[in-house]
Amino acid sequence: MHVRRPRLDYGRTPTGLDRNEVGAMLVAAGLGGTQEHALLSLLALNGLRVSEAIGANIEQLGSERGHRTLMILRKGGRS
């Protein structure tokens, strides 16, 4: 997957990706494969840290009221 990094202006505070950039990133990840798409979806759509996403246990994947759920251990031990 080839993603062009934005130019950084070190005089400004970083703002993150806008809605269109996140959408383009998810489309590009979807073209690469299911693992890439799943990881980027966790990161972008749920605001997870990389360590939180890669620490997720697939055995904790479940369903609640018709929605897929996944228990994530957040920073500081919160879930």
The first five atom37 places (N, CA, C, CB, O) and aatype in JSON, in Angstrom:
{
  "aatype": [12, 8, 19, 1, 1, 14, 1, 10, 3, 18, 7, 1, 16, 14, 16, 7, 10, 3, 1, 2, 6, 19, 7, 0, 12, 10, 19, 0, 0, 7, 10, 7, 7, 16, 5, 6, 8, 0, 10, 10, 15, 10, 10, 0, 10, 2, 7, 10, 1, 19, 15, 6, 0, 9, 7, 0, 2, 9, 6, 5, 10, 7, 15, 6, 1, 7, 8, 1, 16, 10, 12, 9, 10, 1, 11, 7, 7, 1, 15],
  "atom_mask": [
    [1, 1, 1, 1, 1],
    [1, 1, 1, 1, 1],
    [1, 1, 1, 1, 1],
    [1, 1, 1, 1, 1],
    [1, 1, 1, 1, 1],
    [1, 1, 1, 1, 1],
    [1, 1, 1, 1, 1],
    [1, 1, 1, 1, 1],
    [1, 1, 1, 1, 1],
    [1, 1, 1, 1, 1],
    [1, 1, 1, 0, 1],
    [1, 1, 1, 1, 1],
    [1, 1, 1, 1, 1],
    [1, 1, 1, 1, 1],
    [1, 1, 1, 1, 1],
    [1, 1, 1, 0, 1],
    [1, 1, 1, 1, 1],
    [1, 1, 1, 1, 1],
    [1, 1, 1, 1, 1],
    [1, 1, 1, 1, 1],
    [1, 1, 1, 1, 1],
    [1, 1, 1, 1, 1],
    [1, 1, 1, 0, 1],
    [1, 1, 1, 1, 1],
    [1, 1, 1, 1, 1],
    [1, 1, 1, 1, 1],
    [1, 1, 1, 1, 1],
    [1, 1, 1, 1, 1],
    [1, 1, 1, 1, 1],
    [1, 1, 1, 0, 1],
    [1, 1, 1, 1, 1],
    [1, 1, 1, 0, 1],
    [1, 1, 1, 0, 1],
    [1, 1, 1, 1, 1],
    [1, 1, 1, 1, 1],
    [1, 1, 1, 1, 1],
    [1, 1, 1, 1, 1],
    [1, 1, 1, 1, 1],
    [1, 1, 1, 1, 1],
    [1, 1, 1, 1, 1],
    [1, 1, 1, 1, 1],
    [1, 1, 1, 1, 1],
    [1, 1, 1, 1, 1],
    [1, 1, 1, 1, 1],
    [1, 1, 1, 1, 1],
    [1, 1, 1, 1, 1],
    [1, 1, 1, 0, 1],
    [1, 1, 1, 1, 1],
    [1, 1, 1, 1, 1],
    [1, 1, 1, 1, 1],
    [1, 1, 1, 1, 1],
    [1, 1, 1, 1, 1],
    [1, 1, 1, 1, 1],
    [1, 1, 1, 1, 1],
    [1, 1, 1, 0, 1],
    [1, 1, 1, 1, 1],
    [1, 1, 1, 1, 1],
    [1, 1, 1, 1, 1],
    [1, 1, 1, 1, 1],
    [1, 1, 1, 1, 1],
    [1, 1, 1, 1, 1],
    [1, 1, 1, 0, 1],
    [1, 1, 1, 1, 1],
    [1, 1, 1, 1, 1],
    [1, 1, 1, 1, 1],
    [1, 1, 1, 0, 1],
    [1, 1, 1, 1, 1],
    [1, 1, 1, 1, 1],
    [1, 1, 1, 1, 1],
    [1, 1, 1, 1, 1],
    [1, 1, 1, 1, 1],
    [1, 1, 1, 1, 1],
    [1, 1, 1, 1, 1],
    [1, 1, 1, 1, 1],
    [1, 1, 1, 1, 1],
    [1, 1, 1, 0, 1],
    [1, 1, 1, 0, 1],
    [1, 1, 1, 1, 1],
    [1, 1, 1, 1, 1]
  ],
  "atom_positions": [
    [[0.86, -1.16, 0.0], [0.0, 0.0, 0.0], [0.91, 1.23, 0.0], [-0.98, -0.01, 1.23], [1.83, 1.32, 0.81]],
    [[0.65, 2.16, -0.89], [1.44, 3.38, -1.0], [0.57, 4.56, -0.61], [1.99, 3.55, -2.44], [-0.43, 4.86, -1.26]],
    [[0.96, 5.22, 0.47], [0.23, 6.39, 0.95], [1.21, 7.55, 1.0], [-0.43, 6.13, 2.35], [2.27, 7.46, 1.63]],
    [[0.85, 8.62, 0.36], [1.7, 9.81, 0.34], [1.48, 10.59, 1.64], [1.4, 10.71, -0.9], [0.35, 10.94, 1.97]],
    [[2.56, 10.86, 2.36], [2.47, 11.6, 3.61], [2.27, 13.08, 3.32], [3.72, 11.38, 4.47], [2.84, 13.61, 2.36]],
    [[1.48, 13.75, 4.15], [1.29, 15.2, 3.95], [2.55, 15.96, 4.32], [0.09, 15.71, 4.78], [3.35, 15.5, 5.13]],
    [[2.71, 17.13, 3.73], [3.83, 18.0, 4.09], [3.54, 18.58, 5.48], [4.04, 19.15, 3.04], [2.41, 18.96, 5.78]],
    [[4.56, 18.63, 6.29], [4.39, 19.15, 7.64], [4.9, 20.57, 7.74], [5.1, 18.26, 8.65], [5.98, 20.9, 7.25]],
    [[4.11, 21.4, 8.39], [4.52, 22.75, 8.72], [4.78, 22.74, 10.22], [3.43, 23.83, 8.31], [3.84, 22.78, 11.02]],
    [[6.05, 22.69, 10.6], [6.39, 22.53, 12.0], [6.04, 23.75, 12.85], [7.85, 22.24, 12.13], [6.15, 23.69, 14.08]],
    [[5.64, 24.82, 12.24], [5.23, 25.99, 12.99], [3.79, 25.92, 13.45], [0.0, 0.0, 0.0], [3.35, 26.75, 14.25]],
    [[3.04, 24.93, 12.96], [1.62, 24.79, 13.3], [1.41, 23.55, 14.16], [0.75, 24.72, 12.02], [2.24, 22.64, 14.16]],
    [[0.32, 23.52, 14.87], [-0.06, 22.36, 15.66], [-0.66, 21.31, 14.74], [-1.06, 22.76, 16.79], [-1.52, 21.64, 13.91]],
    [[-0.25, 20.04, 14.85], [-0.85, 19.0, 14.01], [-2.34, 18.87, 14.29], [-0.14, 17.65, 14.26], [-2.78, 18.96, 15.44]],
    [[-3.12, 18.65, 13.23], [-4.57, 18.59, 13.4], [-5.15, 17.21, 13.13], [-5.22, 19.58, 12.49], [-6.29, 16.95, 13.51]],
    [[-4.42, 16.32, 12.49], [-4.95, 15.01, 12.15], [-5.57, 15.02, 10.77], [0.0, 0.0, 0.0], [-5.46, 15.99, 10.03]],
    [[-6.22, 13.92, 10.44], [-6.83, 13.76, 9.12], [-8.24, 14.32, 9.1], [-6.84, 12.28, 8.7], [-8.96, 14.23, 10.1]],
    [[-8.65, 14.89, 7.97], [-10.04, 15.32, 7.85], [-10.87, 14.14, 7.34], [-10.16, 16.55, 6.9], [-10.33, 13.08, 7.05]],
    [[-12.16, 14.32, 7.24], [-13.1, 13.26, 6.86], [-12.76, 12.65, 5.49], [-14.53, 13.8, 6.84], [-12.81, 11.43, 5.33]],
    [[-12.42, 13.48, 4.52], [-12.08, 12.99, 3.19], [-10.79, 12.18, 3.19], [-11.97, 14.14, 2.21], [-10.69, 11.17, 2.5]],
    [[-9.81, 12.63, 3.96], [-8.54, 11.91, 4.04], [-8.73, 10.54, 4.7], [-7.51, 12.73, 4.82], [-8.13, 9.55, 4.27]],
    [[-9.55, 10.48, 5.75], [-9.83, 9.19, 6.4], [-10.55, 8.26, 5.42], [-10.69, 9.4, 7.68], [-10.23, 7.08, 5.34]],
    [[-11.52, 8.79, 4.68], [-12.23, 7.97, 3.7], [-11.29, 7.43, 2.64], [0.0, 0.0, 0.0], [-11.38, 6.26, 2.28]],
    [[-10.4, 8.27, 2.13], [-9.45, 7.82, 1.11], [-8.5, 6.76, 1.68], [-8.64, 9.01, 0.58], [-8.15, 5.81, 0.99]],
    [[-8.1, 6.94, 2.92], [-7.21, 5.96, 3.56], [-7.91, 4.61, 3.71], [-6.75, 6.47, 4.93], [-7.3, 3.57, 3.47]],
    [[-9.18, 4.62, 4.1], [-9.92, 3.37, 4.26], [-10.16, 2.68, 2.92], [-11.25, 3.63, 4.95], [-10.12, 1.45, 2.83]],
    [[-10.41, 3.46, 1.88], [-10.57, 2.88, 0.54], [-9.27, 2.22, 0.1], [-11.01, 3.96, -0.49], [-9.28, 1.11, -0.42]],
    [[-8.16, 2.91, 0.29], [-6.85, 2.35, -0.08], [-6.56, 1.09, 0.71], [-5.74, 3.39, 0.14], [-6.03, 0.12, 0.17]],
    [[-6.89, 1.09, 2.0], [-6.66, -0.1, 2.82], [-7.54, -1.26, 2.37], [-6.92, 0.22, 4.3], [-7.12, -2.41, 2.42]],
    [[-8.76, -0.96, 1.93], [-9.66, -2.0, 1.44], [-9.15, -2.68, 0.2], [0.0, 0.0, 0.0], [-9.45, -3.85, -0.05]],
    [[-8.38, -1.96, -0.59], [-7.79, -2.54, -1.8], [-6.63, -3.48, -1.46], [-7.31, -1.44, -2.75], [-6.3, -4.37, -2.23]],
    [[-6.02, -3.27, -0.29], [-4.86, -4.07, 0.1], [-5.23, -5.41, 0.68], [0.0, 0.0, 0.0], [-4.56, -6.4, 0.39]],
    [[-6.25, -5.48, 1.47], [-6.62, -6.74, 2.1], [-7.43, -6.52, 3.35], [0.0, 0.0, 0.0], [-7.55, -5.39, 3.84]],
    [[-7.99, -7.59, 3.87], [-8.89, -7.47, 5.0], [-8.18, -7.09, 6.29], [-9.63, -8.76, 5.2], [-8.74, -6.35, 7.1]],
    [[-6.96, -7.59, 6.51], [-6.25, -7.25, 7.73], [-5.9, -5.77, 7.78], [-4.98, -8.08, 7.85], [-6.07, -5.12, 8.82]],
    [[-5.42, -5.22, 6.66], [-5.08, -3.8, 6.62], [-6.32, -2.94, 6.84], [-4.42, -3.45, 5.29], [-6.29, -1.95, 7.56]],
    [[-7.41, -3.34, 6.19], [-8.65, -2.58, 6.32], [-9.18, -2.64, 7.75], [-9.72, -3.1, 5.33], [-9.63, -1.63, 8.28]],
    [[-9.13, -3.82, 8.37], [-9.62, -3.96, 9.74], [-8.79, -3.11, 10.71], [-9.58, -5.44, 10.17], [-9.34, -2.43, 11.57]],
    [[-7.46, -3.15, 10.56], [-6.6, -2.38, 11.45], [-6.83, -0.89, 11.3], [-5.14, -2.71, 11.17], [-6.98, -0.18, 12.29]],
    [[-6.87, -0.4, 10.06], [-7.08, 1.03, 9.86], [-8.48, 1.47, 10.28], [-6.84, 1.39, 8.4], [-8.66, 2.59, 10.74]],
    [[-9.46, 0.6, 10.13], [-10.81, 0.92, 10.6], [-10.83, 1.08, 12.11], [-11.81, -0.17, 10.17], [-11.44, 2.01, 12.63]],
    [[-10.15, 0.16, 12.82], [-10.08, 0.28, 14.28], [-9.41, 1.59, 14.68], [-9.31, -0.9, 14.88], [-9.89, 2.29, 15.57]],
    [[-8.31, 1.91, 14.01], [-7.57, 3.12, 14.36], [-8.36, 4.38, 14.05], [-6.23, 3.15, 13.61], [-8.51, 5.26, 14.9]],
    [[-8.87, 4.47, 12.83], [-9.5, 5.71, 12.38], [-10.91, 5.93, 12.92], [-9.55, 5.73, 10.88], [-11.25, 7.03, 13.33]],
    [[-11.71, 4.89, 12.93], [-13.12, 5.06, 13.28], [-13.39, 4.99, 14.78], [-13.94, 4.01, 12.58], [-14.44, 5.42, 15.25]],
    [[-12.43, 4.45, 15.52], [-12.61, 4.32, 16.96], [-11.62, 5.14, 17.76], [-12.52, 2.89, 17.36], [-11.67, 5.17, 18.99]],
    [[-10.71, 5.81, 17.07], [-9.73, 6.65, 17.75], [-8.77, 5.86, 18.63], [0.0, 0.0, 0.0], [-8.32, 6.35, 19.66]],
    [[-8.44, 4.64, 18.21], [-7.54, 3.81, 19.01], [-6.09, 4.18, 18.78], [-7.76, 2.34, 18.7], [-5.72, 4.68, 17.71]],
    [[-5.28, 3.93, 19.77], [-3.83, 3.99, 19.61], [-3.39, 2.7, 18.94], [-3.1, 4.2, 21.0], [-4.1, 1.69, 19.01]],
    [[-2.24, 2.72, 18.29], [-1.72, 1.53, 17.63], [-1.58, 0.39, 18.63], [-0.36, 1.83, 16.95], [-1.97, -0.74, 18.33]],
    [[-1.04, 0.67, 19.8], [-0.85, -0.38, 20.82], [-2.18, -0.99, 21.25], [-0.12, 0.19, 22.03], [-2.25, -2.18, 21.54]],
    [[-3.24, -0.19, 21.31], [-4.56, -0.7, 21.68], [-5.12, -1.61, 20.6], [-5.53, 0.46, 21.95], [-5.7, -2.66, 20.89]],
    [[-4.94, -1.21, 19.34], [-5.47, -2.01, 18.23], [-4.74, -3.34, 18.09], [-5.38, -1.22, 16.93], [-5.38, -4.38, 17.91]],
    [[-3.42, -3.32, 18.18], [-2.69, -4.57, 18.0], [-2.77, -5.46, 19.23], [-1.24, -4.29, 17.66], [-2.46, -6.65, 19.16]],
    [[-3.18, -4.9, 20.36], [-3.37, -5.69, 21.57], [-4.74, -6.34, 21.66], [0.0, 0.0, 0.0], [-5.0, -7.08, 22.6]],
    [[-5.61, -6.06, 20.7], [-6.96, -6.64, 20.72], [-6.87, -8.15, 20.53], [-7.85, -6.01, 19.61], [-6.06, -8.65, 19.75]],
    [[-7.72, -8.87, 21.24], [-7.78, -10.32, 21.17], [-9.0, -10.73, 20.36], [-7.8, -10.95, 22.58], [-10.13, -10.46, 20.77]],
    [[-8.79, -11.38, 19.22], [-9.89, -11.76, 18.34], [-10.87, -12.71, 19.03], [-9.35, -12.42, 17.07], [-12.03, -12.8, 18.63]],
    [[-10.41, -13.41, 20.06], [-11.29, -14.3, 20.81], [-12.35, -13.52, 21.58], [-10.49, -15.16, 21.76], [-13.35, -14.1, 22.01]],
    [[-12.14, -12.22, 21.76], [-13.11, -11.38, 22.45], [-14.09, -10.71, 21.49], [-12.39, -10.32, 23.26], [-14.87, -9.84, 21.89]],
    [[-14.06, -11.12, 20.22], [-15.02, -10.61, 19.24], [-16.38, -11.2, 19.56], [-14.59, -10.97, 17.77], [-16.51, -12.41, 19.74]],
    [[-17.39, -10.36, 19.64], [-18.72, -10.83, 20.0], [-19.8, -10.06, 19.26], [0.0, 0.0, 0.0], [-19.54, -9.37, 18.28]],
    [[-21.0, -10.2, 19.75], [-22.16, -9.53, 19.17], [-23.06, -9.06, 20.29], [-22.92, -10.47, 18.19], [-23.29, -9.77, 21.27]],
    [[-23.56, -7.85, 20.13], [-24.47, -7.3, 21.12], [-25.54, -6.48, 20.41], [-23.71, -6.43, 22.16], [-25.22, -5.52, 19.7]],
    [[-26.79, -6.84, 20.58], [-27.93, -6.17, 19.96], [-27.74, -5.96, 18.46], [-28.17, -4.82, 20.64], [-28.06, -4.89, 17.93]],
    [[-27.21, -6.99, 17.78], [-27.05, -6.93, 16.33], [-25.8, -6.25, 15.84], [0.0, 0.0, 0.0], [-25.62, -6.09, 14.63]],
    [[-24.92, -5.83, 16.75], [-23.67, -5.16, 16.37], [-22.49, -6.02, 16.77], [-23.58, -3.77, 17.02], [-22.51, -6.68, 17.81]],
    [[-21.45, -6.01, 15.93], [-20.22, -6.71, 16.27], [-19.49, -5.9, 17.33], [-19.33, -6.92, 15.02], [-19.41, -4.68, 17.24]],
    [[-18.96, -6.58, 18.34], [-18.25, -5.91, 19.43], [-16.87, -6.52, 19.6], [-19.06, -6.0, 20.74], [-16.65, -7.68, 19.26]],
    [[-15.95, -5.74, 20.13], [-14.61, -6.2, 20.42], [-14.12, -5.47, 21.66], [-13.64, -5.97, 19.21], [-14.08, -4.24, 21.69]],
    [[-13.76, -6.23, 22.68], [-13.25, -5.63, 23.92], [-11.83, -5.14, 23.67], [-13.29, -6.66, 25.1], [-10.97, -5.9, 23.23]],
    [[-11.59, -3.87, 23.95], [-10.29, -3.25, 23.77], [-9.8, -2.76, 25.12], [-10.35, -2.09, 22.73], [-10.54, -2.1, 25.85]],
    [[-8.56, -3.08, 25.46], [-7.97, -2.56, 26.68], [-7.32, -1.22, 26.35], [-6.93, -3.56, 27.29], [-6.35, -1.16, 25.6]],
    [[-7.87, -0.15, 26.92], [-7.4, 1.2, 26.62], [-6.22, 1.57, 27.5], [-8.53, 2.21, 26.79], [-5.89, 0.87, 28.45]],
    [[-5.6, 2.68, 27.18], [-4.47, 3.19, 27.96], [-4.93, 3.38, 29.41], [-3.94, 4.53, 27.36], [-6.03, 3.87, 29.66]],
    [[-4.09, 3.0, 30.33], [-4.43, 3.12, 31.75], [-5.26, 1.96, 32.26], [0.0, 0.0, 0.0], [-5.73, 2.0, 33.4]],
    [[-5.44, 0.91, 31.44], [-6.15, -0.27, 31.88], [-7.66, -0.2, 31.75], [0.0, 0.0, 0.0], [-8.36, -1.11, 32.2]],
    [[-8.2, 0.88, 31.16], [-9.66, 0.99, 30.97], [-10.08, 0.11, 29.81], [-10.09, 2.47, 30.72], [-9.29, -0.15, 28.9]],
    [[-11.33, -0.34, 29.82], [-11.84, -1.1, 28.68], [-13.04, -0.43, 28.09], [-12.19, -2.53, 29.08], [-13.61, -0.93, 27.12]]
  ]
}
